Amino acid sequence: MAERSTAAVDVADNSGDEPLTAKADQSTADGVAQNRERDTKSSDSAEAQGSGGDESPGRTSPPELHSGHKLARRYRLEECVTRLDGFSSWRAVDEKLRRAVGVHLLPADHPRARSVLAAARSAALLGDPRFVQVLDAVEENDLVYVVQEWLPDSTELTTLLAAGPLEVHDAYQMVSQVSQAMAAAHREGLAHLRLTPGAVLRSSSGQWRIRGLAVNAALRGISSDTPQRTDTEGIGALLYAALTQRWPYESDAYGLSGLPKGVGLIAPDQVRAGVHRGLAELSMRALINDGATASRQEPPCTTPEELVKAIGEMPRIRPPEPAFAGPPDYQRTTYQQGSYGRQTPGPGATQPVPTPPPPLQSRTGKALKWAVSALLIAALGLGSWQLADALMERGGKSSDDTGTNQTPDDDGKKKPVATKSLQIHDAREFAPSGEGIQEDEVPLALDGKPDTAWITPQYRGYANFGNLPNRRDGSGLILDLGSVQSLSGVDISMYRSGQTVEVLAADNDASSPASLSDFSHRLTKLAKVGSVLKATFKEEVRTRYVLIHITELPTDGSAEQFRGGISEVKLIGLRDS
């Protein structure tokens, strides 16, 4: 279930339609699209995987299709990733042009078939490169299908926000480009009506693109009496999420936590410190919150065109200056008469005069030059080693790997504190979607044998577990200490270098935590690590459950294949005094 065929991506990433999660649809109905129809699905994982979630009663079921089926003798279906409400979405291959595409399929007698065809054909006529393009829209053999672009080099906003809020310049570029694109679409009479983090993509070149224009809403039967206001509010919600990593409504959605219940919509700079004030005000104006905008004496924005104008009136936010490393310090040396060293001016000299090199060098001269350079490097290395050794003997080690840490005593001097390995009573895979990937191999990460490991399957196309919808939160291991213990450090041997990992802990009163939000204490930062992740915490942590959270995998044999895992885990606590 974990390993998929080439690229192994949700068709949403490539065909212009985001994954259809129940949370996302509920949040959209509650907030961004107040006039939209609420989807009634309850199975997030079945839908995200395209494994055939239950369909709504009374809907027309799509024809039974299978991998390998061809449409118009051209589009070969590869994998069904979504089946919902009478339509299905597939990853497919255009055999004529030899490229991957995404295909939405629904029966010709589906109640929304005509509106989907009309929406797709209208979107195709726009031809704006800022939108994921509709390539074909056909009714054939009792089927209606819409073929759209597949963008393997793009990352959706949902994935970007999983790592944290966007940088100020990135958020500025996103809201500017999305607002301008939607203003152009509305001038042509087209609306989106379902602008979510999954509908916005950033390409490898930094350009932002929108997928699902008109088509996403038509597939779900969504309409609005005020389409410009609906899309403007959607842009405001995207900007709010980009600035705060929070969804601006009470419901959690798109992998983001909602706002505290009962407090209403609060400004982004009250949710997170350091938010750009101008962008924070802009998001509130787009979200049509009159109380917040009135306090800042700024009118609300009700159309994308007004948003574009408001952005134009802001001071331009420039990209951060690139950081350049300075040149390394070095000692210039010259070779003179069989000796080496720094040239020094003679008595009365005001400026050193370097000896010009001879126009031609013999082989013997070159060899001698290299020999002198090697001797100099060896001398410098020996001196550095001796200096480091002396400093270590003088100052002592602050910590070591023999089971002791250094802590200050009452006199301010450091004294060693004994540590111990904590017994892990149970371990299981971190599977937020409800489906594990290699559950039977979990004990191999705890057997004390470095040559055995819990190893993921091989994913294709993307380092974030193939960009599969049911792996949006990654994977890893949940460790159960059996009872609340004092945790002071971790020592984890990774199956392979280059994995992006963090270590989290649940509250000490947690019971059987399973989702990412259950692990609220970050013990190590999310970062790419080598073959070992070893950390000693500044303060001991009281917890029973620890999550080793993996979000990205290293390559496995080629640039398009990814695999990772964990070889051994050691949790460290303090010995009883």
N, C-alpha and C positions, 0 to 999 in steps of 0.2 A: 504493500500500500504506500510505502514511503518512496520507493524508487519509481520514477516515471520515465517516459520516453524523452527524446531529445528536447532540451530546453525546460521540460518539466514545469511549465508555468501555467498559471491560471489564464484562461483565455481572456479574462478581463484585462490582464496586463497588456495584451497584444491586440485585442479585437475592439477595444473601446468601451468595454462595459466592466464596471467594478464588480467584485464578488458581492453576492446578495445575502447579507447577513440580517438576521432578525433584529439584532440590536441596532444596526445601522438604519434599517427601515423605520424602526420605532422612533429613534432619535430624530430622523428626518421629519416624520409626521408631527412630532412634538415641537420641533423648533424651526429648522431651516425652511421647511416647506409646510407652512401651516395649512395651506389649501390643498395639499396633496393627499392622495389615497393611501391609507396605511396598509402595508403588506401584512398578511396574516400568518406568515410562516413562523414556526417556532424552532426549527432544527437548523442551528447555525452550522454545525460541523458537517451535516449531510449535504447542505447546500454548497458550502465552501469547497468541499472535495468533489462536487459533482457526482456524488455516489447515489443519487436518486432519492432525494427527500420526498416525503409524502406530498401529494399535490392537493390543491384545494378541492373540496367536494363540488361536483357539478361542472368542473372545468374539462375542456376537451383534452384528452391525453395525446401527446405528440406521437407520431409513428415510431415504432421500435426500430431504431437505427443502431449501427454497430461500427466499430473501428474498421476502416477499409472501405466503407461505403463512399461512393463518389456522387457528387452533385454536378450536373451539367457536364459530366465526363471530364471534370477538371479539378474540382475541390475534393480531395480525399480526406475524410474525417479521420482524425488520429485519436482523440481522447475527449470524452464528455466530462466536463468539469462542473457543470451546473445543470440541474433539472428542477425547474420550479414553475408552479402556476401555469402549466400547460406549454411552456417553451423550454428549450434546452440550449446550452452554449457549448461549443466544441472548439478545440484546437485542431486546425486542419492545415493541409498543404495545397497550395496552388501549383499543380503539376505542370501547368503551361509555362508559368514564369519562375517556377522553382523557388518559391518563397513561402514562409509560414504566414498564415492568416487566421483570423478568428471568425467563427460563423455562429449566428443566432438562428435557430430553427423553431418553427411552430406550424401547426397544421393550418391549411388554407381556410378551414372553417372555424378557426379560433376567433372569438369575438373581437380580438384586437389585431387580427392579421392585417386588415385594410389600413388601419392607422399606423401600424409599424412600417408597412411598405411606403406609405406616404411620407412619414417622418424620415425614413432612410433616404428616399429619393430627394427630398428637400435638402437634407444635410449634405448629400453628395454634390448638389449644385452649388453649394457655397464655395467649395474649393479653397478654403482658407487653411494654410499650412499650420496654423496654430491649433487646429483641431485634428484628432485622429480621423483619417479619411474613410468614408464609406466607399468600398470598391465595387460592390454589386448589390442589387436588391431585386430578387426574382421570385415569381410564383410559378411553380413547376411540379407536376405529378402530385397534386394535393398538398404541396408543401410551400411555405413561404420561408425564404432564407435571406439573411443580410450578411454580407461578407465585409469585414473591416480590416484595417491595417493591424499588423502585429509589430510592436516596438521593443525588440529585445534589449536595446541599449538605454531604455528609460526606466526610471524608478518612481513608483507612485508616492504621493505625499504621505500616505499611511505608513509606508516603510521608513521614510525619512524621519518622521516624528517618533518612531519607536526608539530612536537613539537620542531624542531630546528636542527641544525647540530649535527652530531654524536660526541661523545667524541673521542679524538685522538686515544686511544687504540681501541675503537670499529671500527673506520674507518680503522685503520691498520689491524685489524683482518678480516674485510670484504674484503678489496682488496687482502689480502694475500690468503684467502681461495677461493675466486672467481677465482683469477688468477691461482691457483694451479689446481682447478677443471677444468677450461677451457683448461689449458695446457694438462691435461690428456685426455679430450674429443678430442682435435685436434690430439693427437697421435693415436687415434682410428679412425680418419677420420670424426669426427662429429663436427658440428659448431652450434652455437645458432642463430646468426645474428639478434637477437632482444633483447639484454640485456638492460633492462630498470629497473627503481626502482620497478616496479611491478613484475619483474621476479626474484627478489632476496628476500629471506626470512631469518629471524633470528629466530631460535627456542628458546624455553624457557631456554635451557641449554647454549645458546650463540653461537651455531653452525650456520653457514650460508649455505643455500641450494639454488640451482638454479632450476627453473621450466621452462618447455617448451623447453628443449633442442631439437633442430631440428624440433619439432612438431609445435611450434608457427610460425616459418618461413614458413613451408609447408602449414599450414592453410591459410596463406595470400599470398602465391605465391612469397615469398621473396627469392632472391638468390644473390650471390655475387661472383665476379671473384677473390676476395681477402678475403676469409672468416676469416683468422687469423687476418688480419689487421682490419677488421670490428669488430670482437669481442674484440680486444684489445682496439680499440677506445671506444667501449661500456663500458668496464671496467673503462677506464679513465673518462668517463662522470659520471659513478656511484660514483667514488672517489671524483670527483669535487663537485658533489651534496652533498655528505656526509660531506665535509669540509665546504661548503659555504651556503648550503640550497638554492642554485641557480642552474638552468639548464644551461650548458655551451654553449647555443646557443641563438639566439635572440627571439625565440618563447617560450612562456610559455608552460610548459608541466608537467604532473604528479603531479599537485598541486604545482609546483615550478615556481617562476618567472624566466624569461630568462634574459640574459645580456642586457645592454642598446644597443639600435639599433645603428649601424654604427661604433661601437668601435672595433668590432672583438672579438677574444678570448683573454681575459686578465687573468693573473695568479690569482689563488685563494687568495693569500695573498694580492692582490690589491682589492679584492672584500670584504673581511672580515678580520678585524684585529685579530691577534693572531693565525692564521692558522699555523699548523706545516709545517715548510719549506721543510723538506724532502718529506712529502706526497704531498705538493703542486707541487714540481718539478716532482714527479712521475706522477701525473695526467696530467701535461702538456706534458711529454714525451709520455704518452699513447695516448693523443689526437692528436699527430702528428702535433704539432705547431712548425715549424722549427725555426721561429724567436725567440720564447720564450725559446726553448731548447738551441739554439745556444748561447744566452746571458748567459746561465748558463754552457756552455761548456759540455753539456750532450747530447748524441745521443738520437734520438727518439726510442721508443719501438714499434715494428711492429707486434709482436706475443705475445701471453700469456706466452710462455716460456721465452722470454726476460724480460717480466714484473716480472716473478718469480725470475729471476736472479737479476734484479735491486732491488727488495725488499730484497733479501738475502744479498745484499751489504750494505743496510742501517743499522744504529745502531738499535738494537731491541728496540721497544717501549714497555715498561712494563706497566702492568695495574696499575691504581692508588691504593695507599695504602688504605686499609679499615680504616674508621674512627671509633674509639672506644671511647665511652663516659667514662670519668673517674668515679671512684666510688664517690658517694655522700659524702659530708662532714658530719661528725657526731661526737658527743661527747660521749666518752666512760664513762660509769658510773658504779659504783659498790654499792652494798647494804651492809652496815656495821652497826650493832647494832642499827637498827631502823632508820637510817638516810641515805640520799642519796647525792651524789655529786662526784666531781672529786677527786681522791686520790692525796694527796700531800705528798712529802717526809718530814720526820721529821728532826729536827736539826742535821746537820752533815751527813745526808744521802746523798749519791752520786747518787743513782738510786732508783726509787720507786719500792717497792716489792709488787706485787699484791697478794691479799689474795686468796689462792687456794680454789676452790669451794669444798663443802663437797661431798663425794662420792655418797650420796643418799640424796634426798630432800623429805621432807614430803609434803603432800597436802597443809598444812597450809603455809609452806614456799613458795611453788609455787604460791599460791594465793596472798601472800604478795608481791612477786616479780612482778607479773603482775600489782598489784595495784600501786606500786611505779612507774613502767614504764608509766602507764596511767597518773599519776599525773605529771610526768616529761614532757610528750608530751603536756598535757594541759597547763603547765606553759610556755613552749616554744612557743606554738601557741598564747597564750595571749600576750606574749611579742612581738612577730612578728607583731600582729595586732595593738598593741599600737604604735609600732615604725612606721609602715606604716601610721597610722592615723596622727601621729605627722608630718611626712614628707609631707603628703598631705596638712595639714593645713598650714605648713610653706611655701611650694613652690607654692601651688595653682595648679589647673588643667590647662593643656595646651589646652584642648578642652573638650567639653561636648556634650550631646545629646539633649540639649534644644533649638537648633536652633542658636548657636553661635559658632564661631571659634575664636582662638587667633591669632592675627597678631601684629608684632612689630610696634610701632609708631615712631615718629621722635626722641624721646629720647632713643630708644632702648628697651623701656618697651612694654610688650604685652598688647593689648587692644582687647576686644571682637568685632567681626564683625558679624553682623546679617546675617543669611541665610534664604532662603525660599525654599519651594518645587516648582519645575518648573512644569508647566502644560504640560502634554503629550497629544498632539493633535491627534495622531494616532499611532497605533502599528500593526505590522504584523510579521508573522513568518520569520525567516531567512531560506530561502530555495534556496541555490545556484544551485541546480539541476532543479529548476523550479517547484518542487512539495512540497507542505506543508504536514504536518502530522496531526495536530490538529488545523487548522486555526480558526475554529468556537469557540475555547476555549480561544483565545488570550485575549479578554476583561476581562476574569476572573482574569488575573494578574494585572489588573488596577482598579478593582472595590472597593478597599479599604477594602475588606473582607478577613481576613487571612485564613478563612476556605475554600476558593475557590482558584483554581489555574489552570494555563495552564499546562497540564500534557501530557507527551509523551506516546505513546503506549508502550507496553512491548516488548522489544527486547530480543532475545535469543542468547546465545553463547558468545557474545562479548560486552564489555562495551561501545565501540565506535559505538553505534547505530547499533548493530548487524553486524558491519563490512560491511554494505551494500555499494555498489559502489556509489549510489546516496546520501549517507550520509558521504562521505569522509571528508567534511568540517564541520560535525556536524550539529547542529541546534541552536535554540535560538529565541530571539525576537529582532526586529529592532524597535526602538522608535523614533518617529518624534515629535520634539518640536514645529513644526509649523514655526519657524524662527530661525535664528542663536541666540543662547543664551550663557551666560557665565556659564559653568558647573564647580562646585567645589567639588562635591562628589556624591556618590551613596549609597543607602540603599536598598538592595534587599533581600527579604525573599525567600529562596529556598523551593521547595516542599519537598525535602528530602536532608539530609546531604550526603556528599561524592561525589557530582558532581564536575567535573573538568570544571572550568569556567574562562573566562576572559571578561573584559569590554573594548570595542574598540569604537573609534569615527571616523566619516568621516571628511574630510576636510570641512571647513566652506563654500566652494562654491560647494559642492557635491549636486547632484540632483537625488533622488530616487536610492540610492546605493543598490545593491543587492548581489554582490559577496564579498568574504572575502577581496580581494585586494582593495575594495572601502573604507575599514575602516583602514586607515593607522596609526592612533594614538592609541597606547596601553595605556589605563588608569590604568589597574591593570594587574598584571602578571597572566599567565595561571597557575592555581593551583587548587588542590582539596580543597573545602571549606565546611564549616559546614552548619547549617541551615540558617545562615545570612551572606551575603557578604556586608560589610560596609567599605567604604573607603573615605577618604578626600584627595584630590589631593594637591600636593605641590604648583602647579600653576593652576589657572583656565583655562579651555579649552573652546575655542569658537567653537561651533558646532551646527548643527541642528539635526543630526542623531546619535544615540547611539546604539551599538550592544551589547547585552548580549549573548556571544558566549559560548555554551556548547559543549564540545568535548567528554566527557565520562560520563556515567550514573552509579549510584550506583545499587547494587543488589536489587531485588524486590521479596522477598520470598524464593529465592534459589540462589545458586552460578551460575546458568546458565540463570537467568532471570534478566533483567535490565530495570529500568524506572526512569525518572526524571521529572523536570518541575520547574516552577517559580510561587510562590504564590502571591507576591506583589512587585511592583517596585516603588521606590521613587528616583527621580533625584533632586539633591540639587544645588541651585545657590546662588549668593550673592544678598542681598537686595540692592535696589537703595539707595544711601546715600542722 
